[in-house]
Amino acid sequence: MKKLLLALFTVVYLTSVQSQINLLSLEELGSDIGIQVFNQVVKNKPHENVVISPHGVASVLGMLQLGADGKTKKQLTTAMRYKVNVVGKILKKINKDIKAKKNKDLVNTANAVFANSGFKMEEAFVSKNKEVFHSQVRSVDFQDRNTAASMINQWVKNETKGMIDNLISPELLDSSMTRLIVINALYFKGLWKSQFQPENTKKRTFHGPDGKTYQVPMLAQLSLFRCGPANTPSGLMYKVIELPYHGGSVSMLVALPTDESTPLSAILPHISTKTLQSWMTLNSKRVQLILPKFTVEADADLKEPLRNLGITDMFDSYKANFTRITRAEQVYVSHMLQKAKIEVKEDGTRASAGTTAILIARSSPPWFIVDRSFLFFIRHNPTGAVLFTGQIIKP
């Protein structure tokens, strides 16, 4: 009888920003597959707010790759462009760097495998996941769906500081078929390097892609930011600004088309980690920034986006090959989901030097006004890891 591997992964993101320049790395390959997944998701949700964690996508696919063999493994390694077994030590170091205590920005990433009681797994899979991804195996009885869901949700809630508290419902679990759940939780809280003063937050007009306008709270400040124009290979112009976090290792990059009639979908396919790296070379200038204050929570089913990228066999009960996870029975991936939350507001920083000069400048500085649909990327600059990316259609 065919059995079931339920792959689930969760991500959470809190207050954010970004900074600095960095080298291309292995992590950027992982983030690239995540950005491609994001691109696929927004194709089906062109008028919705979407938040995805590319790093979370890479983490879960990496854990699954360790358990895959044959064509299933080949599809995963082709899409990801690296073999976890070969680069395990580097991935381990990257994960360590991302959550290093020396970072003043708080990044917490955690991985776990919830296995059905008595489910026999290959020792190499268990030990390698623990070594590379610090993933612990936890035993759970999926026959008791309510208790199993509660246990998993509590783990997610703890790892995401309460931001995600109901990831899965008992109905998602099959009491007789579920064997394994693979989870990544990612939490980020960053302090703005240049603070937005609450008294400068005012309701302003935000233009939606449907022609409608909305009055939304907009953050405002006059400060020094790395920003400037960029263009796609086909010549479409867009503009970019980098908002560094106080800790110095993470930045938020915001991009939106220069021409108001150009949709986000026209520039997104051309964005990769190399593109993000090129943005880090833009010159700094004093600008008046207007940015929406927003909170977005979004769910995404990643099965079809991954299938569209060539990762198909692992979702097929007849073709999936996860013999490196277990030889006791055949398993496959029934679901791959992600839930993310982001909050962007004024009090994201404790930095005070030079941050109160948000007032009037006699010689008018250039404006960078984010008053229509935009993309954002939360980037860990030392490794090039893209922790979160999203499209905001309506704040």
C-alpha positions in Angstrom: 0.0 0.0 0.0 1.2 3.5 -0.8 1.9 5.5 2.2 2.1 9.3 2.8 4.8 11.8 3.4 3.3 15.1 4.4 5.8 17.9 3.9 4.8 21.1 5.6 6.8 24.2 6.2 6.1 27.4 7.9 7.8 30.8 8.0 7.2 33.9 9.9 8.6 37.3 9.6 8.4 40.3 11.8 9.4 44.0 11.6 12.1 44.3 8.9 14.8 46.3 7.0 18.2 45.7 5.3 21.9 46.8 4.5 25.3 46.2 2.9 27.0 44.5 0.1 28.0 40.9 -0.3 29.4 38.1 -2.4 27.5 35.5 -4.4 27.2 32.3 -2.4 25.7 28.9 -2.2 22.8 30.3 -0.2 21.9 32.5 -3.1 21.3 29.4 -5.2 18.8 28.3 -2.6 17.2 31.7 -2.5 16.9 31.7 -6.3 14.7 28.6 -6.2 12.6 30.3 -3.6 12.3 33.5 -5.7 11.2 31.3 -8.6 8.5 29.7 -6.4 7.4 33.2 -5.4 7.1 34.1 -9.1 4.9 31.1 -9.7 2.7 31.9 -6.7 2.0 35.5 -7.7 1.1 34.4 -11.2 -2.0 32.9 -9.7 -2.5 35.7 -7.2 -1.8 38.9 -9.3 -4.1 41.0 -7.2 -3.3 39.7 -3.7 -0.7 40.4 -1.1 1.8 37.5 -1.1 4.7 36.8 1.3 7.1 33.9 0.8 10.4 32.8 2.5 12.9 31.7 -0.2 15.2 30.6 2.6 12.4 28.5 4.0 11.7 26.9 0.6 15.4 26.0 0.3 15.6 24.6 3.8 12.6 22.2 3.4 13.7 21.1 -0.2 17.2 20.6 1.2 15.9 18.3 3.9 13.8 16.4 1.4 16.7 16.1 -1.0 18.7 14.2 1.7 15.9 11.6 1.7 15.4 11.4 -2.0 17.0 9.0 -4.6 16.8 8.3 -8.3 14.8 10.7 -10.5 13.2 12.4 -7.5 16.6 13.4 -6.2 17.7 14.5 -9.7 14.7 16.8 -10.1 15.4 18.4 -6.7 19.2 18.8 -7.4 18.5 20.2 -10.9 16.1 22.8 -9.6 18.2 23.7 -6.6 21.5 23.5 -8.5 23.4 21.9 -5.6 23.7 18.6 -3.8 23.1 18.9 -0.1 25.3 15.9 0.7 28.2 17.6 -1.2 27.9 21.1 0.3 26.5 20.2 3.7 29.3 21.8 5.7 28.8 25.1 3.8 25.0 25.0 4.4 25.7 24.4 8.1 27.9 27.4 8.3 25.4 29.6 6.4 22.6 28.6 8.8 24.9 29.4 11.7 25.8 32.8 10.3 22.2 33.7 9.7 21.2 33.2 13.3 24.5 34.3 14.9 24.1 35.9 18.3 26.4 38.7 17.3 23.7 39.9 14.9 21.8 42.8 16.5 18.9 41.9 14.2 17.0 38.9 15.6 16.9 36.0 13.1 15.7 32.6 14.3 15.4 29.6 12.0 14.5 26.1 13.1 13.8 22.8 11.4 12.1 19.7 12.6 10.9 16.3 11.5 7.7 15.0 13.1 7.6 11.3 12.5 4.7 8.9 13.2 5.3 6.7 16.3 7.1 3.5 15.2 8.0 4.8 11.8 11.4 3.4 10.9 13.8 5.9 9.2 17.2 5.5 7.7 19.9 6.5 10.2 21.9 8.4 7.5 18.8 10.6 6.8 18.3 11.4 10.5 21.9 12.1 11.3 22.6 14.2 8.1 19.5 16.3 8.7 20.6 16.9 12.3 24.1 17.8 11.2 23.3 20.2 8.3 19.9 21.6 9.3 19.9 21.0 13.1 16.7 19.2 12.5 15.5 17.1 15.5 13.2 14.1 15.0 10.1 14.3 17.2 7.7 11.3 17.6 4.0 12.0 17.3 0.9 9.8 17.0 -0.9 10.8 13.8 -3.8 8.5 14.7 -4.7 11.1 17.3 -5.0 13.9 14.8 -6.1 16.6 17.3 -3.2 16.0 19.7 -0.7 15.7 16.8 -1.9 19.0 15.2 -1.8 20.7 18.6 1.8 19.5 19.3 3.0 20.7 15.9 1.3 24.0 16.1 2.7 24.6 19.6 6.3 24.0 18.3 5.7 26.4 15.4 4.2 29.0 17.8 7.2 28.7 20.1 9.7 29.0 17.2 7.9 32.0 15.7 7.5 33.9 19.0 3.7 33.5 18.8 3.4 35.0 15.3 2.0 31.8 13.8 -0.1 29.8 16.2 -2.4 27.7 14.0 -0.4 26.4 11.1 -2.3 23.1 10.5 -5.7 21.8 11.3 -6.4 18.2 12.4 -8.3 17.7 9.1 -5.0 18.1 7.2 -3.7 15.0 8.8 -4.6 11.5 7.7 -4.7 9.3 10.8 -3.9 6.1 8.8 -1.6 7.5 6.1 0.5 10.4 7.4 4.0 9.3 8.2 6.2 12.4 8.4 6.0 16.1 8.5 9.0 18.3 7.6 8.9 21.8 8.9 11.0 25.0 8.7 10.1 28.0 10.9 11.7 31.3 10.3 11.3 34.4 12.5 12.9 37.8 11.9 12.7 41.0 13.9 14.9 43.9 12.9 15.3 47.4 14.1 15.4 50.2 11.5 18.8 51.9 11.3 17.1 55.2 10.4 13.9 55.6 12.5 10.5 56.6 11.3 8.9 59.1 13.7 5.3 58.3 14.6 4.3 61.9 14.3 5.2 61.8 10.6 2.9 58.9 9.8 -0.1 60.2 7.9 -2.8 58.7 5.7 -2.0 59.1 2.1 -3.3 57.8 -1.2 -2.1 54.3 -2.3 -3.0 53.3 -5.9 -4.0 49.7 -6.5 -3.4 47.9 -9.8 -7.2 47.8 -10.3 -7.4 51.5 -10.6 -8.9 51.9 -7.1 -7.3 54.2 -4.5 -7.0 53.6 -0.8 -6.2 55.9 2.1 -3.5 54.1 4.1 -1.0 55.1 6.9 2.3 56.0 5.3 5.6 56.2 7.1 7.8 59.2 6.2 11.4 60.3 6.8 14.2 62.3 5.3 17.4 60.4 5.4 20.3 58.9 3.5 19.4 55.7 1.5 21.0 53.6 -1.2 18.6 54.0 -4.1 18.3 54.6 -7.8 17.0 53.4 -11.2 17.4 49.9 -12.6 16.1 48.1 -15.7 15.2 44.7 -16.9 17.1 43.1 -19.9 14.2 44.2 -22.1 14.6 47.8 -21.0 11.7 48.2 -18.5 12.7 50.8 -15.9 12.0 50.4 -12.2 13.4 52.0 -9.1 14.9 50.5 -6.0 15.6 51.6 -2.4 17.5 49.8 0.4 16.4 50.3 4.0 19.2 48.9 6.3 18.4 47.4 9.7 20.2 48.7 12.8 22.2 45.4 13.1 23.9 46.0 9.8 23.5 42.4 8.5 20.0 42.6 7.1 18.3 45.0 4.7 14.9 45.4 3.1 15.0 46.2 -0.6 11.9 47.8 -2.1 11.3 47.8 -5.9 8.5 49.2 -8.0 8.1 50.1 -11.7 9.0 53.6 -12.8 6.0 53.9 -15.1 2.8 53.6 -13.2 1.2 51.6 -16.0 3.9 48.9 -15.8 2.6 45.9 -13.7 4.8 44.1 -11.1 4.5 41.0 -13.2 6.6 42.7 -16.0 9.7 43.1 -13.8 9.5 40.2 -11.4 10.7 37.4 -13.8 14.0 39.2 -14.2 14.8 39.4 -10.5 17.2 36.9 -9.0 19.8 37.0 -6.2 22.3 38.4 -8.7 19.9 41.2 -9.4 19.6 41.9 -5.7 23.4 41.9 -5.4 23.6 44.5 -8.2 21.2 46.8 -6.3 23.7 46.9 -3.4 26.0 48.9 -5.6 23.6 51.9 -6.0 24.8 55.2 -4.7 23.5 56.6 -1.4 21.6 59.9 -1.5 19.5 62.0 0.8 15.9 61.3 -0.1 12.4 61.9 1.3 11.0 58.4 1.7 7.2 57.6 1.9 6.5 54.0 2.6 3.2 52.2 3.6 2.8 50.9 7.1 1.4 47.4 6.7 0.8 44.0 8.3 0.3 41.1 5.9 -0.4 37.4 6.7 -0.5 35.0 3.7 -0.8 31.3 3.0 0.6 29.6 0.0 0.2 26.1 -1.4 3.6 25.4 -3.0 2.8 22.1 -4.8 1.8 23.5 -8.2 4.6 26.2 -8.2 7.2 23.5 -7.5 5.7 21.2 -10.2 5.9 24.1 -12.7 9.6 24.3 -11.9 10.2 20.6 -12.7 9.9 19.1 -9.2 7.1 16.7 -10.0 7.9 13.1 -9.0 8.0 13.7 -5.2 4.3 14.6 -5.3 3.4 11.4 -7.2 2.5 8.4 -5.1 3.8 6.0 -7.8 7.0 7.9 -8.9 8.3 9.4 -5.6 11.5 7.8 -4.5 12.3 8.6 -0.8 14.2 5.4 0.0 16.9 7.3 1.7 14.2 8.3 4.3 12.8 4.8 4.8 12.9 1.4 3.1 10.0 0.1 5.2 7.3 1.6 3.0 6.9 3.9 0.0 6.2 7.5 0.8 5.5 10.7 -1.2 4.8 14.4 -0.5 1.1 15.1 -0.3 1.2 18.8 0.7 3.8 21.5 0.8 2.5 24.7 2.4 3.8 28.0 3.8 2.3 30.6 6.1 4.0 33.9 6.6 3.4 37.1 8.4 5.1 40.5 8.1 4.7 43.7 10.1 6.3 47.0 8.9 5.9 50.0 11.2 7.7 53.0 12.8 9.1 51.5 16.0 11.4 49.1 14.3 14.6 50.8 15.5 16.3 52.1 18.6 19.0 54.0 16.6 18.9 57.7 17.3 21.9 59.4 15.7 20.8 61.6 12.9 17.3 60.1 12.7 15.2 63.0 13.9 16.1 65.2 10.9 13.0 64.1 9.1 11.8 67.6 8.8 12.0 70.2 6.1 14.9 70.8 3.9 15.1 74.1 2.1 16.7 72.6 -0.9 14.2 70.0 -1.8 15.7 66.5 -1.8 14.4 63.9 -4.3 11.4 61.9 -3.2 11.0 58.1 -3.2 7.3 57.5 -2.8 6.0 54.0 -2.6 2.3 54.7 -3.2 1.5 51.8 -5.5 2.0 48.0 -5.7 5.6 47.1 -4.9 8.0 44.2 -4.2 10.1 43.7 -1.1 13.0 41.5 -0.3 14.5 40.9 3.2 18.1 40.0 2.6 20.8 38.7 4.9 23.7 40.4 3.3 26.7 38.5 4.5 25.4 35.2 3.0 23.1 36.6 0.3 20.2 34.6 1.8 16.8 36.1 0.9 14.8 35.5 4.1 11.5 36.9 2.8 10.1 38.3 -0.4 6.6 39.6 -1.1 4.3 41.7 -3.3 2.1 44.3 -1.6 -0.9 45.1 -3.7 -2.9 46.8 -0.9 -1.3 47.6 2.4 
